[in-house]
Amino acid sequence: VISMPVSERKLIERIRRSVRGGASVVTGIGDDSAVLRVPPGNEVLVTTDFSIENVHFRRDWPAELVGWRCLTRGLSDVAAMGGEPLAVFLSLAIAKDVPQKWVDRFLNGLLDLAKEFKVPLAGGDTAQSTAGVQADIVVIGSVPKGEAILRSGANPGDLIYVTGHLGAAADALARLKLPKPGRAKRVSAQLSRHRPVPRIAIGRWLRQRGIASAMIDLSDGLSTDLSHICEESRVGAEIEAGAIPRAQGGTQKTLVALELALHGGDDYELLFTSDPSVLLPSKVAGVGVTRIGRITKSRGMRLLTNGRARRLQAGGWEHFRGGK
Ligand SMILES: [Mg+2]
């Protein structure tokens, strides 16, 4: 599956060594295609996500974190369907001026997460790019037939929940962009502490119990991702500002700004809806689950602050642009 110039043999060797067969991979790297085995009675999930330098990340961010997040984007999409990841494929284009060490660290981060979820890297491609780093991650997953949790199943009256806390990544990134000398390193370390964990276990838990009527992962920000559920389900939503579980920001133990929790991206938590008759525990798989609002019949999104309603727009995270 992998083809590349001889000079990049080191990279293929690295990836090859990292490949663990796993029950789902019949044949991985070394043939023209990977051969995967899908559990009987299951359907296949496929998701693909770009991580592009100066669009999704900057090269002066910790490379391990960039690799970790690259795979998080894919695994989180599988979690959002209630699925299980089967195999990962990585296509990587790297410019000549990218140090081997950066690539090694990127792969370390990506493989750390793959190992944690016991999902094999079963193939990919590498090439030389004309500038910067472009990574495309493909995750193949499976879900029992007919049980994938879609964005389109929310009903008026359903309650809206999110997992974990929101806004930590956006808060760290906002700081990283501040042009204060000496600060980058500290914030970089802070950013590294926010290694998002794809919520596979929660997605599975919800799917097995048939609890979620609709679900999406929070990659672009709560307001944007909620708007996707509203569009696909042809409903509206009402969110309680005070109920949004905000992450702790910075080095001080203060909560991140509401704006960051509402519109910041890269949280990789799950947003789901459920019939109001369903009682949910306050934690699932060790992670907090918080009710933040409800689905309405009237379209559009509203934000309630102390009983006052404002129109909520999909103002989610614009991926980082430009090298400034
Ligand atoms: Mg998604």
Residues whose N, C-alpha, C, O or C-beta is under 5 A from the ligand:
A	BS01	MG	D77 D217
